[in-house]
Amino acid sequence: MAHTPSATGSASSSSLAFQRLVAAAIGAFIIGMVGFSHMTVAHNASHDYRHSMAFPCH
């Protein structure tokens, strides 16, 4: 049974949307949670990354 292009396109589109959502969640966790961590090493690594990406942090 052949797949129609619209069915294949919607499946890959929803998969792409899910992948983007997961990537955004991981990025928000890294920037948000690790950046405000009280562990000095984790905070400094996140702080340096935020500056390198021109993300305002202070």
Phi, psi and omega in degrees: 000126184277143176273141176278151180300327181291322179292318178293320180295320180289326178293316180287330178292318179291325177294319178294320178297319178296317179298320178294320179297317179295317179297319178294321179294318178295317178297318178296322177295314182296312183288316185282300187284313181288325180296329179259018179290153177273353175284122187300315183295314180294318180296314181295322179295316179292321180299315179295321179295317180299319178294321181292336179261010181059035178268122183290131181229348175200000000 
